[in-house]
């Protein structure tokens, strides 16, 4: 990968006959690739390494997770208790509002509310 010295954007590899050059799509500046092995099949190879931290993991809402969820005052349709934990989740297409789920803190019944 090479960044344009003039614009600072990523230069893209482009064939020019038998050789490959990096070309800036914004200003048109060209540059030769550095340190290319003569045995290499291609003048430019892009490698990407991804790593995931624990912050990237989506928590699953289970029976024992009530301690970390927010509590609200709402009547349970099952036992009529007036306290439940809640969370939201995107269950339909992205242009639709999220679905709000509730779980009663007394009987553990879970129900949903569409916005």
C-alpha positions, 0 to 999 in steps of 0.5 A: 500500500502506498499513500499519495505524497500530494493528497494523502489518499490510498494509491491504487495499483495499475498496469502500464504494459509489463510494469505496475505503478501506483496511481492516485485517483484524485490527482493522477500522481504515479509512483513506482512500487518499492522492494518488489521481488523479481520472482513475485507473481504480482507487483502488489499484494494486499494483506489484511490482518483482523483481530477482535477484542472482547469489546467486539463480542455481542453479549447474549441476553440469557436468564442470568443477565438480569443484573446488568440490564436496566430496570423499568416500571411496566406491568407484566402480562403474566403475573402483573408484577410492575418491574421488568428489565429491558433491552432493544434489538434490531429484528427487522430491516434497518429502516424499521425501528428496533424491537424493545424486549422486556423480562419480568423480574419476578416470573422471568416472562419475556415479551416484546413491544414494537415501536 
